[in-house]
Amino acid sequence: MEAIKTEQLTKRYRSFQAVNQVNLSVQTGEIYGFIGLNGAGKTTTMRLLLNMLKPTSGHTKLLGQNIQQVPSEFWNNVGYLIETPHAYPHLTVAENLDLYGQLRLIPKSLRKQRITILMDQLELTPYRNVPVQNLSLGNNQKIGLIKALIHQPKILLLDEPTNGLDPQGLAVVRQLLTHLAHDEGVTILISSHILGEMEKMFTTIGILDHGQLLRQQTRADYLKSADQHLALTFADAQTTTRAQQLLTDHRITNRVTAPNQLQLAETQDTTAKLQLLLQHQLLPIDWHQEVESMANYFLSVIHQEVPTSC
């Protein structure tokens, strides 16, 4: 089932086309990685999905319902974190979250339980009684994420939720989001410039550039489209140099990527290439296939498929 669907979604500000005929399709329980350069239209698209902005044209359905026609109670199905999270600086973390839970009309006992669980999951419990004004940017982001989750939504829209997080914080957030999608069926649309993190958890990606959706691919299709290569590691520099010359002589494209490491552009006929090296006593000590990073893939897509000017 499509949890999020847009049809020719467009937002224009006079002559500027912020979002241009975008057709999103996000299935229930997916983690949809929404990526693009600054100014590509990601935040504007999310605001359109939340009905914070009215589209110039096009339609949006969430959970099968046209968002222009749903009652206010429908939005209890949706949680969001758009840009910078807001909190009362002089109140503690717990006080801020309790107040927000009250605004969500969550009963006191249930509110306390959910806050405790989410704070534990996001490793915020040690800061429970700390005023928000004394928190790091990363911990402020975690508060925003708890606000988005406290009412247990079916759809989660997250705009740069990992800003300011350290490596441990990134891992904690990734683990929570993966659990929500895979185990609880929450549909997550997330934008981030930390593509290494996105690469670890997405099920589908959408690449937006100048307001246009250039690609929309499942993980399987992404892996087919992304460049793949064979990585070889040799015991020493002399062996690496001899191996590189041998491969070049046999017209096998290769390049040095690190000390004692070669990268072969083609992953086909791996056995034949290894046999060639073995015949000349140049067998590597390690070899494996690698997939092009999401960052490189993303850049190649936006440079290959330049949108037409509006």
C-alpha positions in Angstrom: 0.0 0.0 0.0 1.2 3.5 -0.8 1.4 5.5 2.4 2.6 8.7 0.5 1.6 9.5 -3.0 1.9 12.7 -5.0 0.6 13.4 -8.5 2.3 16.2 -10.5 2.9 18.1 -7.2 4.0 21.6 -8.1 4.8 24.8 -6.1 5.7 28.0 -7.9 6.6 31.4 -6.5 6.0 33.8 -9.3 8.7 32.8 -11.9 10.5 30.5 -9.5 9.6 26.8 -9.7 10.4 25.3 -6.3 8.8 21.9 -6.9 8.0 20.8 -10.4 5.5 18.0 -11.2 6.9 15.6 -8.5 5.4 12.1 -8.4 6.4 10.4 -5.1 5.5 6.9 -4.3 6.3 5.7 -0.8 5.1 2.2 0.3 4.0 1.4 3.9 7.0 0.6 6.1 9.6 2.1 3.8 12.5 4.3 4.7 12.5 6.6 1.7 15.8 8.6 1.3 14.9 12.0 -0.2 18.2 13.5 -1.3 19.2 16.6 -3.1 21.5 19.7 -3.0 20.6 22.7 -0.9 17.7 24.5 -2.6 16.6 21.4 -4.5 13.1 21.6 -3.1 13.2 18.9 -0.4 11.9 21.0 2.5 9.3 22.7 0.3 8.1 19.2 -0.8 7.8 18.1 2.9 5.8 21.3 3.7 3.5 20.5 0.9 3.0 16.9 2.2 2.1 18.4 5.6 -0.3 20.9 4.0 1.7 23.7 5.5 1.9 25.1 2.0 -0.7 25.0 -0.7 0.4 23.6 -4.0 0.2 25.6 -7.2 -1.1 22.4 -8.8 -1.1 18.6 -8.2 -2.3 16.4 -5.4 -1.1 14.6 -2.3 -2.5 11.5 -0.7 -1.4 10.2 2.7 -2.7 6.8 3.7 -4.9 6.9 0.7 -6.6 10.1 1.6 -6.4 13.5 -0.2 -4.8 15.8 2.4 -6.9 18.7 1.2 -10.1 16.9 2.4 -9.1 15.2 5.7 -10.3 16.3 9.1 -7.9 17.7 11.6 -7.8 14.4 13.6 -6.2 12.8 10.6 -2.9 14.5 11.3 -2.5 12.4 14.4 -1.2 9.8 11.9 1.7 12.0 11.0 4.9 13.0 12.8 7.4 15.5 11.5 10.7 17.3 12.2 11.2 20.1 9.7 14.4 22.1 9.8 15.4 23.4 13.3 13.4 21.9 16.3 12.0 24.4 18.7 11.8 24.1 22.5 11.4 26.3 25.6 15.1 27.0 26.5 14.6 27.5 30.3 12.5 24.3 30.7 14.2 21.0 31.2 14.2 18.2 28.6 11.5 16.3 30.5 9.4 19.4 31.0 9.5 20.3 27.3 8.5 16.8 26.3 5.7 16.6 28.9 4.3 19.9 27.7 4.4 18.8 24.1 2.7 15.5 25.1 -0.1 17.5 26.8 -0.6 19.6 23.6 -1.0 16.2 21.8 -3.7 15.3 24.4 -1.8 12.2 25.5 -3.0 11.0 28.9 -0.5 11.7 31.7 0.4 8.0 32.5 0.9 7.1 28.8 2.8 10.4 28.2 5.3 9.6 31.0 5.8 6.0 29.7 6.4 7.1 26.1 8.8 9.9 27.1 10.8 7.5 29.2 11.0 4.9 26.5 12.0 7.3 23.8 14.5 9.1 26.0 16.1 5.7 26.7 16.2 4.7 23.0 17.8 8.0 22.0 20.2 8.1 25.0 18.7 11.3 26.4 17.9 10.0 29.9 21.1 11.5 31.5 19.9 14.9 30.3 16.3 14.5 31.6 16.6 17.4 34.1 18.9 19.6 32.1 17.5 22.9 30.7 17.3 22.7 27.0 19.4 25.9 26.6 22.4 23.9 27.9 22.1 21.1 25.4 24.3 20.4 22.3 22.8 20.8 18.8 22.7 17.0 18.5 20.7 16.5 21.7 18.3 19.3 20.6 17.7 17.3 17.4 16.9 14.2 19.6 14.2 16.3 21.4 12.7 17.2 18.1 12.7 13.6 17.1 10.9 12.5 20.3 8.3 15.2 19.6 7.7 13.7 16.2 7.3 10.2 17.7 5.5 10.7 21.0 2.0 10.2 19.5 3.1 7.0 17.6 2.4 8.2 14.1 2.1 6.0 11.0 4.0 8.4 8.8 7.2 10.2 9.8 8.6 13.1 7.7 12.1 14.1 8.8 14.1 17.0 7.3 17.8 16.7 8.2 17.1 15.0 11.5 20.8 14.0 12.0 22.2 17.6 12.0 24.7 17.9 14.8 24.7 14.3 15.8 28.0 12.6 16.7 28.8 9.1 15.4 27.2 7.5 18.4 24.1 9.6 18.0 23.9 8.8 14.3 24.0 5.0 15.1 21.3 5.4 17.8 18.9 7.3 15.5 19.6 4.9 12.6 18.8 1.9 14.8 15.5 3.5 16.1 14.3 4.5 12.6 15.1 1.0 11.2 13.2 -0.6 14.1 10.2 1.7 13.5 10.0 0.9 9.8 10.9 -2.8 9.8 9.2 -3.9 13.0 6.3 -1.4 13.5 5.5 -0.6 9.8 6.1 3.2 10.2 6.6 4.9 6.8 9.6 7.2 7.0 10.5 9.9 4.4 13.9 11.3 5.4 16.2 13.9 3.9 19.8 14.2 4.9 23.2 15.3 3.5 24.9 12.6 5.5 24.6 10.1 2.6 26.8 7.5 4.3 24.1 7.1 6.9 21.3 7.2 4.4 23.1 4.4 2.5 22.9 2.1 5.5 19.1 2.3 6.0 17.2 3.3 2.9 14.8 1.0 1.1 14.0 3.5 -1.7 15.7 6.7 -2.8 14.4 9.8 -4.5 16.9 12.2 -6.1 15.6 15.8 -6.4 17.3 18.5 -8.3 15.9 22.0 -9.1 12.5 20.9 -8.0 12.4 17.8 -10.3 12.5 14.2 -9.2 15.3 12.8 -11.4 15.3 9.2 -10.0 13.1 7.1 -7.7 14.7 3.7 -7.1 14.4 0.8 -4.8 17.6 -0.4 -3.1 17.8 -3.3 -5.5 17.6 -1.0 -8.5 20.1 1.4 -7.0 22.6 -1.4 -6.6 22.1 -2.4 -10.3 22.5 1.2 -11.5 25.5 2.2 -9.3 29.0 1.5 -10.6 30.7 -1.6 -9.1 34.4 -2.4 -9.1 36.8 -5.0 -7.8 39.1 -3.9 -5.0 42.5 -5.6 -4.7 45.0 -5.4 -1.8 48.6 -6.5 -2.2 51.3 -7.3 0.3 53.7 -4.4 -0.7 54.3 -1.5 -3.0 56.5 -3.5 -5.4 53.9 -6.2 -6.0 51.2 -3.5 -6.4 53.3 -1.8 -9.1 54.0 -5.0 -11.0 50.3 -6.0 -10.8 49.2 -2.6 -12.1 51.5 -2.9 -15.1 50.4 -6.4 -15.9 46.7 -5.4 -15.8 47.4 -2.4 -17.9 49.2 -4.5 -20.5 46.1 -6.7 -20.7 43.9 -3.6 -21.2 42.2 -4.1 -17.8 41.3 -0.6 -16.5 42.7 0.0 -13.0 43.9 2.7 -10.7 45.6 3.0 -7.3 43.2 4.0 -4.6 45.4 3.7 -1.5 48.8 2.3 -0.6 49.1 -1.3 -2.0 45.5 -1.1 -3.3 44.1 -1.3 -6.8 40.6 -0.7 -8.1 39.4 -2.4 -11.3 36.5 -0.8 -13.0 34.9 -4.1 -14.2 33.6 -6.7 -11.8 33.0 -9.3 -14.5 35.4 -12.2 -15.1 36.9 -11.8 -11.6 38.2 -15.4 -11.7 40.0 -14.8 -14.9 41.7 -11.7 -13.6 42.8 -13.4 -10.4 44.2 -16.3 -12.4 46.2 -13.9 -14.6 47.7 -12.4 -11.4 48.4 -15.9 -10.0 50.2 -17.0 -13.1 52.7 -14.1 -12.6 52.8 -14.8 -8.8 51.0 -11.5 -8.1 48.0 -12.8 -6.2 46.5 -10.2 -3.9 46.1 -10.8 -0.2 42.5 -9.6 -0.3 39.9 -8.9 -2.9 36.3 -8.0 -2.8 33.6 -6.2 -4.8 32.6 -2.7 -3.9 29.6 -0.6 -4.9 29.9 3.1 -5.8 29.1 5.3 -2.8 25.7 7.0 -2.6 27.4 10.4 -2.7 29.2 9.6 -5.9 26.1 8.0 -7.4 24.0 11.0 -6.5 26.5 13.5 -8.0 26.7 11.4 -11.2 22.9 11.4 -11.5 22.4 15.2 -11.1 25.2 15.9 -13.5 24.0 13.5 -16.1 20.3 14.5 -15.9 20.3 18.2 -15.9 16.7 19.5 -15.5 15.4 21.8 -18.1 15.2 25.4 -17.0 11.8 26.8 -15.9 
